[in-house]
Amino acid sequence: MKEYIKLLQEEKILRRLSIIQLISYFGAWFSNVAIYTLLIELHVSASIVAFVAMLNFLAGVFQAPFSGPIIDRMSPKKLMLTLIVIEIMATISLVSIQQVSDLWLLYVLIFFKMAAASFYFTTEMSLLPKILHGDKLQRSNELHSIIWSLSYTLGMALSGFVVYLFGIKTAFLLDAFMFMIAFYLLYKTEIKIEILHVEENIFAMMKETFVYVKKNPKALHLMLVHSFVGLTAFDALVALMVDKYYASIIATSLALGLLHSARAIGLVIGPIYIGKWINNKRLVYVFIAQGLAVWLWAFVMHNFYLSLAASVFVGFFTTTLWSYSYTLLQKNIEKKYYGRIVAYNDMLFLSSAAFTSFMIGFLATHSFSLEAITAIMGSGFFIGALYYKYVLQSQKIKEIS
């Protein structure tokens, strides 16, 4: 933890971006619990719950091919401010969702809200390798994940109580207020980096990126490795678990908040313990450990308290898996292509997460138990381990340090 504190002390821009990230992510989770609580209260089907979860990721998939070239051409600060405004408008509009007939509007708002959020994330992750390098870049990615997890923990837990005590609309309004604070802080932040003057149009840049990836296949391999983390898209699964197993013993919003918070505790403490230990070869073992943790969760899922404990183990390996695979990609591509490659990487990751959410709903409506679905998701990480081992053997992958 001292290394992260030292990094924040040394890097002023990273420190301000981290504060903005903490505030905006914290507010976002108020909406997340409120949305799933609303869906459960409206008694929608498992397929609709899964579709909403899929929309959270699908929005980013559609905008990703265009976001990369835009990121490489524009000032990151102006772009991020615009995206925060879109999130504010979409979040405030969520208060108008009251009944099943309003679901179409919910879909539209979630799509635009999450497309903007994904675009913002890609912009920030393209910015980091321009201001940080080597170990500092790896630590900043880990810090990004820790802040995300901390926001997730506090946001989910407090949102469960806020929704329970004050209602769903209050959660949406608090979310929007958090984004307003983030906008103000970013507006006051000075970000000075070199903006590459690119004369090609967006489609020419897209074509150039495909040529680059074809000549450098390790970039595609590392994007596919990172996409396996999309198997941790558990939102729909958790909502269905609460509805099936726990709704009779605890309020829906509280159960959602506590389950997500338990996993987020693991997300926060994981890199603190294994961040220094991890290297290129050892990442294989993190994949395997993630799969075993998900299997454990499947085995104890029927018991709420054991499920809480298992959720911590599920989250423990995820942050390191995400941050290290992301840093490997950043380390192994040319600076000119940061925005575009990171955007396509996010597209693959979000596609994986969207497909995972879809399959949860599909399997749940075709007589698969939630335990079986979870076990299948866990098995995916063993496949990821084998694939990553193949990549290490077939490609020349640079070490991060």
Backbone hydrogen bonds, N-H to C=O, Kabsch-Sander energy under -0.5 kcal/mol:
donor,donor_aa,acceptor,acceptor_aa,energy
5,I,1,M,-2.0
6,K,2,K,-2.6
7,L,3,E,-2.2
8,L,4,Y,-2.2
9,Q,5,I,-1.9
10,E,6,K,-1.9
11,E,7,L,-2.2
12,K,10,E,-0.8
15,R,11,E,-2.1
16,R,12,K,-2.2
17,L,13,I,-2.7
18,S,14,L,-2.4
19,I,15,R,-1.8
20,I,16,R,-2.3
21,Q,17,L,-2.5
22,L,18,S,-2.5
23,I,19,I,-2.2
24,S,20,I,-2.7
25,Y,21,Q,-2.6
26,F,22,L,-1.9
27,G,23,I,-2.1
28,A,24,S,-1.9
29,W,25,Y,-1.5
30,F,27,G,-1.2
31,S,27,G,-0.8
31,S,28,A,-0.5
32,N,28,A,-1.5
33,V,29,W,-2.0
34,A,30,F,-1.8
35,I,31,S,-2.9
36,Y,32,N,-1.9
37,T,33,V,-2.4
38,L,34,A,-2.4
39,L,35,I,-2.2
40,I,36,Y,-2.2
41,E,37,T,-2.4
42,L,38,L,-1.7
43,H,40,I,-1.2
44,V,39,L,-1.7
49,V,45,S,-1.9
50,A,46,A,-2.4
51,F,47,S,-2.0
52,V,48,I,-2.5
53,A,49,V,-2.0
54,M,50,A,-2.5
55,L,51,F,-2.3
56,N,52,V,-1.3
57,F,53,A,-0.6
57,F,54,M,-1.2
58,L,54,M,-3.1
59,A,55,L,-1.7
61,V,57,F,-1.1
62,F,58,L,-1.7
63,Q,59,A,-1.3
64,A,60,G,-1.3
66,F,63,Q,-0.9
67,S,63,Q,-2.0
68,G,64,A,-1.5
70,I,66,F,-1.5
71,I,67,S,-2.9
72,D,68,G,-2.1
73,R,70,I,-1.1
74,M,70,I,-1.6
79,L,75,S,-2.0
80,M,76,P,-2.6
81,L,77,K,-2.3
82,T,78,K,-1.9
83,L,79,L,-2.0
84,I,80,M,-2.0
85,V,81,L,-1.8
86,I,82,T,-1.7
87,E,83,L,-1.9
88,I,84,I,-2.3
89,M,85,V,-2.3
90,A,86,I,-2.4
91,T,87,E,-2.3
92,I,88,I,-2.3
93,S,89,M,-1.6
94,L,90,A,-0.6
94,L,91,T,-1.1
95,V,92,I,-1.4
96,S,93,S,-1.7
97,I,94,L,-1.7
98,Q,96,S,-0.6
102,D,99,Q,-2.1
103,L,100,V,-1.8
105,L,102,D,-0.7
106,L,102,D,-1.8
107,Y,103,L,-2.5
108,V,104,W,-1.9
109,L,105,L,-2.7
110,I,106,L,-2.6
111,F,107,Y,-2.2
112,F,108,V,-2.3
113,K,109,L,-2.7
114,M,110,I,-2.8
115,A,111,F,-2.1
116,A,112,F,-2.2
117,A,113,K,-2.0
118,S,114,M,-2.6
119,F,115,A,-2.3
120,Y,116,A,-2.5
121,F,117,A,-2.4
122,T,118,S,-2.5
123,T,119,F,-2.3
124,E,120,Y,-2.5
125,M,121,F,-2.7
126,S,122,T,-1.6
127,L,123,T,-1.2
128,L,124,E,-1.9
130,K,127,L,-1.5
131,I,127,L,-0.7
131,I,128,L,-1.5
132,L,128,L,-2.0
136,K,133,H,-1.3
137,L,133,H,-0.7
138,Q,134,G,-1.9
139,R,135,D,-2.9
140,S,136,K,-2.3
141,N,137,L,-2.1
142,E,138,Q,-2.3
143,L,139,R,-2.9
144,H,140,S,-2.5
145,S,141,N,-2.1
146,I,142,E,-2.6
147,I,143,L,-2.9
148,W,144,H,-2.4
149,S,145,S,-2.6
150,L,146,I,-3.1
151,S,147,I,-2.9
152,Y,148,W,-2.4
153,T,149,S,-2.9
154,L,150,L,-2.7
155,G,151,S,-3.0
156,M,152,Y,-2.4
157,A,153,T,-2.2
158,L,154,L,-2.7
159,S,155,G,-2.4
160,G,156,M,-2.0
161,F,157,A,-1.3
162,V,158,L,-2.8
163,V,159,S,-3.2
164,Y,160,G,-1.7
165,L,161,F,-2.7
166,F,162,V,-3.5
167,G,162,V,-1.0
167,G,163,V,-0.8
171,A,167,G,-1.0
172,F,168,I,-1.7
173,L,169,K,-2.2
174,L,170,T,-2.3
175,D,171,A,-2.0
176,A,172,F,-2.1
177,F,173,L,-2.1
178,M,174,L,-2.1
179,F,175,D,-1.8
180,M,176,A,-1.7
181,I,177,F,-1.8
182,A,178,M,-2.2
183,F,179,F,-2.3
184,Y,180,M,-2.0
185,L,181,I,-2.2
186,L,182,A,-2.3
187,Y,183,F,-2.4
188,K,184,Y,-1.5
189,T,186,L,-1.3
191,I,189,T,-0.6
192,K,190,E,-0.6
193,I,191,I,-0.6
196,L,194,E,-0.7
198,V,196,L,-1.1
199,E,197,H,-0.5
205,M,201,N,-2.2
206,M,202,I,-2.1
207,K,203,F,-2.1
208,E,204,A,-2.3
209,T,205,M,-2.0
210,F,206,M,-1.9
211,V,207,K,-1.9
212,Y,208,E,-2.2
213,V,209,T,-2.5
214,K,210,F,-2.1
215,K,211,V,-1.9
216,N,212,Y,-1.5
219,A,216,N,-1.9
220,L,216,N,-0.6
221,H,217,P,-2.3
222,L,218,K,-2.5
223,M,219,A,-1.8
224,L,220,L,-2.3
225,V,221,H,-2.3
226,H,222,L,-2.2
227,S,223,M,-1.6
228,F,224,L,-0.7
228,F,225,V,-1.1
229,V,226,H,-1.8
230,G,227,S,-1.7
231,L,228,F,-1.9
232,T,229,V,-2.1
233,A,230,G,-1.4
234,F,232,T,-2.0
238,V,234,F,-3.0
239,A,235,D,-2.1
240,L,236,A,-2.2
241,M,237,L,-2.4
242,V,238,V,-2.5
243,D,239,A,-2.0
244,K,240,L,-2.3
245,Y,241,M,-3.1
246,Y,241,M,-0.9
246,Y,242,V,-0.7
247,A,242,V,-1.9
249,I,246,Y,-1.9
250,I,246,Y,-1.7
255,A,251,A,-2.6
256,L,252,T,-2.5
257,G,253,S,-2.3
258,L,254,L,-2.7
259,L,255,A,-2.3
260,H,256,L,-2.2
261,S,257,G,-2.1
262,A,258,L,-2.4
263,R,259,L,-1.8
264,A,260,H,-2.1
265,I,261,S,-1.8
266,G,262,A,-1.3
267,L,263,R,-1.8
268,V,264,A,-2.0
269,I,265,I,-2.3
270,G,266,G,-2.1
273,Y,269,I,-1.3
273,Y,270,G,-1.0
274,I,270,G,-2.3
275,G,271,P,-1.9
278,I,274,I,-1.7
283,L,279,N,-1.2
284,V,281,K,-1.2
285,Y,282,R,-0.8
286,V,282,R,-1.2
287,F,283,L,-1.9
288,I,284,V,-1.9
289,A,285,Y,-2.6
290,Q,286,V,-2.3
291,G,287,F,-2.0
292,L,288,I,-2.2
293,A,289,A,-2.1
294,V,290,Q,-1.9
295,W,291,G,-2.0
296,L,292,L,-2.1
297,W,293,A,-2.0
298,A,294,V,-2.1
299,F,295,W,-1.8
300,V,296,L,-1.6
301,M,297,W,-0.7
301,M,298,A,-0.5
303,N,300,V,-1.8
304,F,302,H,-0.6
307,S,303,N,-2.5
308,L,304,F,-1.9
309,A,305,Y,-1.8
310,A,306,L,-2.6
311,S,307,S,-2.0
312,V,308,L,-1.0
312,V,309,A,-0.6
313,F,309,A,-1.1
314,V,310,A,-2.1
315,G,311,S,-2.0
316,F,312,V,-1.4
317,F,313,F,-0.7
319,T,315,G,-1.0
321,L,317,F,-2.1
322,W,318,T,-2.7
323,S,319,T,-3.1
324,Y,320,T,-2.4
325,S,321,L,-1.4
326,Y,322,W,-1.9
327,T,323,S,-2.4
328,L,324,Y,-2.3
329,L,325,S,-1.4
330,Q,326,Y,-2.1
331,K,327,T,-2.5
332,N,328,L,-1.3
332,N,329,L,-0.5
333,I,330,Q,-0.8
337,Y,334,E,-1.5
338,Y,335,K,-1.6
341,I,337,Y,-3.0
342,V,338,Y,-2.6
343,A,339,G,-1.8
344,Y,340,R,-2.4
345,N,341,I,-2.6
346,D,342,V,-2.5
347,M,343,A,-2.0
348,L,344,Y,-2.1
349,F,345,N,-2.5
350,L,346,D,-3.1
351,S,347,M,-2.1
352,S,348,L,-2.3
353,A,349,F,-2.3
354,A,350,L,-2.9
355,F,351,S,-2.6
356,T,352,S,-2.3
357,S,353,A,-2.3
358,F,354,A,-2.4
359,M,355,F,-2.7
360,I,356,T,-1.9
361,G,357,S,-1.8
362,F,358,F,-2.7
363,L,359,M,-3.0
364,A,360,I,-2.1
365,T,361,G,-1.6
366,H,363,L,-1.2
367,S,364,A,-0.6
368,F,363,L,-2.2
373,I,369,S,-2.2
374,T,370,L,-2.3
375,A,371,E,-2.2
376,I,372,A,-2.1
377,M,373,I,-2.0
378,G,374,T,-2.2
379,S,375,A,-1.9
380,G,376,I,-1.1
381,F,377,M,-0.5
381,F,378,G,-1.3
382,F,378,G,-0.6
382,F,379,S,-0.9
383,I,379,S,-1.4
384,G,380,G,-2.0
385,A,381,F,-1.9
386,L,382,F,-1.8
387,Y,383,I,-2.5
388,Y,384,G,-2.6
389,K,385,A,-2.1
390,Y,386,L,-1.8
391,V,387,Y,-2.2
392,L,388,Y,-2.4
393,Q,389,K,-1.6
394,S,390,Y,-2.0
395,Q,391,V,-2.3
397,I,395,Q,-1.2
398,K,396,K,-0.5
